[in-house]
Amino acid sequence: MNMSAIHRYSRRFALLLPAVVCFVLPLPVPLAAIAADGPPAAPPPALVRTVPAEAGRLAPETTVTGTLFFDSLADVSAEISARVEAVHVRVGDRVAAGAPLVDLNHDFIDVDIARREAARDAVAARLEQARRDLKRYEQLHAEGAASVSTYEELLYCRDAQAAELRVQHAALDDARLRLKKCRVTAPFAALVVARPAAVGAWVDPGRAVARLGSLAEVFVRLPLAETLLPFNPAGSEIRLVHAASGAAVAGVVTGIDGQADLQTKNVFLRLHLSEPPALLAEHMSLTAAVAAGPPREVVFISRDALVNFQGGNFVYTVEDNAAAIVPVEIVGRDGGRVGVASPVLKPGMPVVVDGNERLRPGQPVRVAGNAAAAEQRP
């Protein structure tokens, strides 16, 4: 361990503090008042918690911004011509598979069903009469008391009425199917992207009443330099942050688009979101940390250990019961851990994770315990 390097960084950092203090403090206290009160008492040691730094391997990361899109979009249309009676969804709604989208007016279909039911009943009555007549003539024909032509006429009449009844049943099924089609439903779980239909509008087959994006096919398209493609293969998981809500989501690389950008030569990485964010809209932005190189040796610290000062990243360690500040370079992140590189910080060194926001270099400290045994922060 290079302790001289730690002291050197601590002295440099400490030289900056007087200027900061003089800038924020009010007018200086008169020296006479200090002399009257005697020398000030030394402040008690700051209470801190530490965890040891750990060795590991992590790929360096770079941040890119991608665009959300639905790989499966459907313009759902009516299958019959009718007037829109009711609309059950709005743009931005999430709907389950089979959920109603719009209802169409079916007054004419109701009348047609009633007419076909009556026609079916009439044919059924004629068929029953033909069967009874045929049954009587069958006995007479067997005894030779009825002509063959009359018997055959009754036989064909029965078969014709039976066929007509089947026609009426098919026509009635058709009318009932058209009645069922008066309710247009979602073919899959989806987000309502557009809703061109309105109450009172006339729709025809093929005219969309709603545009749906499948919730099972939510993807993010990330622009990526061609040289970084080998470090982000298909099947790898990439962390993303939803720009609108700040929610963290995970995406799985499924491949790339079939065409690269002609000017930048970037390829477009396709990430599938199995659990898309609650706030969802087509073309939303998400920021991703993608691998920018092969894995390298890093020192893992808790994200709570990082201290930012004048645009630089630092951590506090403890040496001889005093705080010592160490500069670090962030390589990447792994959940709640941060992989860093530093010429001073080595695996096993204690790193302050609680109380570091109040520390200054060289300040006496008292370690309360190892935070690794404490409850992990979210």
Beta strands, then each sheet from edge to edge (+ up, - down):
strand 1: 46-52
strand 2: 54-58
strand 3: 61-70
strand 4: 73-77
strand 5: 82-87
strand 6: 94-95
strand 7: 100-104
strand 8: 183-185
strand 9: 190-194
strand 10: 202-203
strand 11: 208-214
strand 12: 218-224
strand 13: 237-242
strand 14: 248-256
strand 15: 267-272
strand 16: 285-291
strand 17: 296-302
strand 18: 307-309
strand 19: 312-319
strand 20: 322-334
strand 21: 337-341
strand 22: 350-354
strand 23: 365-370
sheet 1: 22+ 1- 23-
sheet 2: 2+ 17- 21+ 20- 19+ 18-
sheet 3: 3+ 12- 15+ 14- 13+ 16- 3+
sheet 4: 4+ 11- 9+ 6-
sheet 5: 8+ 7- 5+ 10-
end
